[in-house]
Every structure is written in C-alpha cells, then in structure tokens.
C-alpha cells in the first residue's frame, strides 16, 4: 500500500495528491546484549509503512544464534513475543565476557544476516548521592531529590566508550533526550595521566537531572559500547532531535548488520555486547 499526502497549493485552492513510495521491505535487528544476569533479548522486526500508527510487525520465524568466537560457544535464542528472541541466563553465569569476540547470526527464510563485535571493559560506580532541593527560584516546581553518580574510568591509551542509563523505581528514562553517551566518562579521550583511573565529569554524573521523591529508587547503569556503537548512538540522537530552524537533511542511520549480496530483503539495525556497572540508591 502506498501513502497519500494531501495539501493545498499556496497559489490556488486546488487539492493536489502526491503519491509516496512505501519503500523497500527491511528487517530491523536490535541486538544489545550485556553481562547482567538477566534474560537477554534480541528483537527482530519488519519495517512498516510511512503513515502506519501500529507497532512494527514482528518476525516470528527467525533463528537467532549468538556465537562466542573466543570461547568457541554458541547460544540459541528462542522466540517469545513481539519480535523478541530471548536467552535465559543462569543466576551464577553470563554469556557475555570482556574482550571476547562475538558473532550474531539471524537467519530468516534461509538467509543468514551477520554481525561482529568485541565486548569492551566496564567502568566502576563508587556511589550515588541524593541532594534535597526546595521548590521555587531556580529550583524545581515542587521539592525533590536530585542524584549524582560518582564513577571512575580506567586511564591508559585505550579510549573507553560508555552509554549511561538512568532509572526511577526500575523504570528506564527512555525519551529522545535521555540517551547519554560519552568517552572516558568525559567529553573526550583522556590520556597521559599518571593515575590508574579518573573521575566521570558533569553533566553525565547528574544522571539526566531527573527528580526523585522520598522512597523512590535511583539506579544508574554504565554500559560499555564499542567505538562504532558510540558513533551510531550519537548519530541516532542527532536524527531523533533533528528539527526546527536549523534542521539538517535527514540521513540513513548506520547499521553493522551485514546482508548477503544475493538477499532479496536487506537487514538494518545494530549489534553490541556490553559490560555493565550498576548501582541503586534508595532515596531517604
């Protein structure tokens, strides 16, 4: 089905109908796996039409296999629902290891879509503090607590790339402005220091300036990402927030999913293996 856009020409009252191509069918693979001892998930969907307001149709007949090339192991993910393929982690183990190389294989109708990545090292969270701020003035509209995360990055000549996730009562802040990525816990690469580690700096340490009430929990997670994943997230944020007077021409977001040359349907999306540092604080 093609979409129809109807608008009035500024110079007359005639109604003009412009036909828009639906675009080619695509598979969309979302594979952010980590070393937390929780159920891991890979999502496989089909793109939808331009003006559809429904959820993207799931792919229910895929085979999803994660291969640990370093340890010569593989893990079969099983379909659950809504395009999610899951792997249940044992409480005392994880399928995700630092410095291991991984290959993702997603097979759909006999076509194998692949991606490679290496899991990067974790940061360290020392503590989370909570400060009470009265309402009014330059403060919030109502009294609230605001949290600060104290974390450290290992210093050497190998840059570390991180994705910071913030939760209130186990609910992830997932708005377009809540994707916080950084390099070495700061705004750029840190080298040449004669210390083992260096502190994360604002604004990252302020955890998105989110407010909390007494009895809430504030949880911070630092996910290690590859250099390529860092730039993918930076580009994705730019495209999500692209608009207004200074909007730039939209561009296709990168993908590290490889489609075979003879495949009739292309796959896009991203694959990353993360080491995660996590800490939770109960607001007094």
Phi and psi in degrees as a GROMACS rama.xvg file:
@    title "Ramachandran Plot"
@    xaxis  label "Phi"
@    yaxis  label "Psi"
@TYPE xy
-99.6395  154.467  UNK-2
-89.5415  151.12  UNK-3
-120.366  131.043  UNK-4
-113.703  127.211  UNK-5
-114.841  130.254  UNK-6
-147.382  162.258  UNK-7
-95.3078  127.907  UNK-8
-68.0091  139.812  UNK-9
-67.8257  -24.0191  UNK-10
-94.072  -3.85967  UNK-11
-157.019  -178.339  UNK-12
-108.186  10.4535  UNK-13
-71.4881  140.135  UNK-14
-86.8225  124.981  UNK-15
-110.945  132.061  UNK-16
-108.555  126.786  UNK-17
-112.957  126.91  UNK-18
-88.3769  127.588  UNK-19
-110.213  133.511  UNK-20
-65.9412  143.497  UNK-21
-67.2481  -30.9524  UNK-22
95.5603  158.926  UNK-23
-70.4234  150.827  UNK-24
-66.9201  137.63  UNK-25
-133.724  150.503  UNK-26
-97.6313  138.677  UNK-27
-117.754  119.519  UNK-28
-114.513  121.721  UNK-29
-114.675  104.173  UNK-30
-129.465  79.5172  UNK-31
-107.34  98.2732  UNK-32
-103.766  148.136  UNK-33
-140.978  179.13  UNK-34
-95.3174  11.0089  UNK-35
-67.8856  145.034  UNK-36
-85.2613  60.8766  UNK-37
-133.561  168.063  UNK-38
-58.0349  127.759  UNK-39
-95.9873  147.245  UNK-40
-137.744  141.686  UNK-41
-123.95  127.167  UNK-42
-102.633  133.194  UNK-43
-126.86  117.369  UNK-44
-128.874  169.69  UNK-45
-112.128  137.746  UNK-46
-63.889  156.694  UNK-47
-114.614  177.436  UNK-48
-70.0025  161.555  UNK-49
-52.5794  -46.1401  UNK-50
-106.425  15.2339  UNK-51
-74.0385  135.986  UNK-52
-107.626  17.6877  UNK-53
-95.5722  168.116  UNK-54
-67.0872  147.051  UNK-55
-59.3156  136.03  UNK-56
-62.067  133.814  UNK-57
-77.9438  153.517  UNK-58
-97.2321  116.226  UNK-59
-103.033  -7.27495  UNK-60
-112.626  22.2453  UNK-61
-83.1279  159.098  UNK-62
-112.084  122.279  UNK-63
-116.811  116.767  UNK-64
-127.503  129.456  UNK-65
-104.737  124.115  UNK-66
-109.819  126.391  UNK-67
-89.9316  99.2879  UNK-68
-70.6196  -27.3202  UNK-69
-72.0522  -42.9681  UNK-70
-94.9331  -2.13719  UNK-71
56.0538  48.5091  UNK-72
-126.15  159.313  UNK-73
-141.891  154.062  UNK-74
-132.167  124.386  UNK-75
-91.1408  122.156  UNK-76
-89.8049  142.001  UNK-77
-112.473  139.846  UNK-78
-65.9151  136.306  UNK-79
-111.763  -78.9895  UNK-80
-164.647  163.987  UNK-81
51.9839  33.8529  UNK-82
85.0075  2.74721  UNK-83
-89.1185  126.667  UNK-84
-109.66  125.266  UNK-85
-120.168  155.923  UNK-86
-131.423  123.191  UNK-87
-84.8479  121.815  UNK-88
-86.1798  139.359  UNK-89
-70.8043  147.519  UNK-90
-61.6097  -27.4646  UNK-91
-105.005  17.675  UNK-92
-147.808  170.434  UNK-93
-149.156  150.551  UNK-94
-92.8487  1.46503  UNK-95
-115.427  117.563  UNK-96
-124.714  139.524  UNK-97
-63.3312  137.046  UNK-98
70.6435  4.36663  UNK-99
-82.1981  147.082  UNK-100
-96.0483  137.298  UNK-101
-125.613  147.933  UNK-102
-124.932  131.107  UNK-103
-102.22  128.64  UNK-104
-118.155  119.285  UNK-105
-118.398  114.258  UNK-106
-105.165  123.457  UNK-107
-129.9  119.652  UNK-108
52.0715  41.9664  UNK-109
84.0716  -5.2303  UNK-110
-98.725  129.725  UNK-111
-102.65  116.073  UNK-112
-98.0163  134.047  UNK-113
-129.251  161.793  UNK-114
-158.248  147.874  UNK-115
-122.688  143.044  UNK-116
-157.269  163.526  UNK-117
-119.368  134.798  UNK-118
-77.0259  131.282  UNK-119
-95.6707  165.338  UNK-120
-73.5908  162.68  UNK-121
-92.8118  162.659  UNK-122
-91.4941  -172.057  UNK-123
-133.22  129.839  UNK-124
-99.5905  119.808  UNK-125
-80.2441  -47.8062  UNK-126
-166.558  168.581  UNK-127
-129.455  128.672  UNK-128
-107.068  157.43  UNK-129
-128.228  126.622  UNK-130
-115.624  130.844  UNK-131
-83.5692  131.677  UNK-132
-124.364  126.193  UNK-133
-70.4853  158.059  UNK-134
-78.6642  159.357  UNK-135
95.8454  167.449  UNK-136
63.3653  -129.24  UNK-137
-90.2111  5.90553  UNK-138
-87.2162  -170.829  UNK-139
-72.4598  169.903  UNK-140
-72.4399  -22.0218  UNK-141
-140.234  154.013  UNK-142
-55.3406  140.05  UNK-143
-160.259  164.191  UNK-144
-100.039  145.811  UNK-145
-126.88  138.741  UNK-146
-104.099  148.701  UNK-147
-126.716  131.376  UNK-148
-99.4736  132.688  UNK-149
-108.706  113.121  UNK-150
-137.47  160.74  UNK-151
-129.054  145.488  UNK-152
-113.747  139.596  UNK-153
-71.788  134.424  UNK-154
-103.359  124.351  UNK-155
-164.262  -162.874  UNK-156
-89.5302  12.8169  UNK-157
-109.89  105.839  UNK-158
-62.0625  145.624  UNK-159
-113.855  137.888  UNK-160
-115.963  132.344  UNK-161
-131.874  149.388  UNK-162
-120.107  117.189  UNK-163
-93.4874  127.449  UNK-164
-117.308  135.825  UNK-165
-120.982  139.011  UNK-166
-127.225  148.939  UNK-167
-120.212  119.711  UNK-168
52.186  44.6432  UNK-169
68.8044  8.5211  UNK-170
-99.9263  120.614  UNK-171
-71.423  133.911  UNK-172
-74.651  114.525  UNK-173
-128.511  27.5269  UNK-174
-75.9107  172.258  UNK-175
-62.8382  -24.5647  UNK-176
-95.504  7.67476  UNK-177
-101.994  4.90926  UNK-178
-87.3185  105.536  UNK-179
-111.51  109.272  UNK-180
-121.496  150.185  UNK-181
-153.802  171.224  UNK-182
-114.533  125.439  UNK-183
55.4065  29.2664  UNK-184
74.7493  7.19388  UNK-185
-135.115  -158.769  UNK-186
-87.5544  -2.63701  UNK-187
-170.05  -177.804  UNK-188
-66.9027  134.849  UNK-189
-113.333  118.488  UNK-190
-138.225  168.733  UNK-191
76.9419  17.0989  UNK-192
-95.3982  141.757  UNK-193
-94.0606  43.4935  UNK-194
-135.922  160.491  UNK-195
-73.3645  -32.0131  UNK-196
-149.68  163.04  UNK-197
-135.308  154.771  UNK-198
-77.5136  144.714  UNK-199
-63.2447  151.087  UNK-200
-119.82  161.085  UNK-201
-63.2876  155.465  UNK-202
-84.0838  -6.91553  UNK-203
-54.7872  -39.9674  UNK-204
-66.9462  -15.958  UNK-205
-86.8024  2.7727  UNK-206
52.3083  46.8147  UNK-207
73.8226  10.3577  UNK-208
56.1993  35.3912  UNK-209
-79.8429  148.697  UNK-210
-102.079  152.31  UNK-211
-138.16  154.954  UNK-212
-111.625  161.824  UNK-213
-55.7631  132.454  UNK-214
95.1451  -18.2186  UNK-215
-67.2844  162.787  UNK-216
-113.749  139.186  UNK-217
-111.851  122.618  UNK-218
-122.385  135.114  UNK-219
-119.65  138.02  UNK-220
-127.2  135.066  UNK-221
-111.487  112.435  UNK-222
-99.2212  126.483  UNK-223
-74.1475  140.626  UNK-224
-133.408  157.972  UNK-225
-72.4244  164.359  UNK-226
-58.1149  -42.581  UNK-227
-64.4084  -38.288  UNK-228
-65.99  -38.5786  UNK-229
-56.3111  -49.7183  UNK-230
-70.9563  -29.563  UNK-231
-61.7027  -45.0888  UNK-232
-67.4086  -39.0779  UNK-233
-59.9104  -44.245  UNK-234
-66.7296  -40.8454  UNK-235
-61.3641  -43.2878  UNK-236
-61.6579  -42.669  UNK-237
-62.0286  -39.3399  UNK-238
-72.5768  -37.5585  UNK-239
-63.0986  -40.6039  UNK-240
-95.7109  11.0941  UNK-241
-76.8541  115.621  UNK-242
176.38  178.289  UNK-243
82.8383  -166.061  UNK-244
-61.4155  -35.0688  UNK-245
-105.474  26.0521  UNK-246
-63.3194  144.425  UNK-247
-105.755  167.519  UNK-248
-63.4905  126.199  UNK-249
-60.0095  150.587  UNK-250
-136.249  156.497  UNK-251
-66.8736  131.584  UNK-252
-72.0192  142.45  UNK-253
-61.0335  162.609  UNK-254
-141.704  146.25  UNK-255
-114.238  18.392  UNK-256
-89.1951  125.893  UNK-257
-95.9374  125.165  UNK-258
-100.565  130.004  UNK-259
-57.4811  148.152  UNK-260
-60.6496  -31.9176  UNK-261
-93.5777  7.91664  UNK-262
-73.6922  139.07  UNK-263
-77.6222  -27.4224  UNK-264
-120.282  128.725  UNK-265
-84.7166  147.985  UNK-266
-112.183  140.487  UNK-267
-126.172  175.89  UNK-268
129.423  -161.698  UNK-269
-149.241  148.408  UNK-270
-127.83  126.489  UNK-271
-144.595  143.857  UNK-272
-112.141  125.97  UNK-273
-119.045  141.159  UNK-274
-94.3082  136.237  UNK-275
-123.048  130.391  UNK-276
-102.762  133.42  UNK-277
-139.759  143.685  UNK-278
-151.771  141.401  UNK-279
-122.551  139.813  UNK-280
-126.126  133.296  UNK-281
-88.5501  125.873  UNK-282
-71.544  130.188  UNK-283
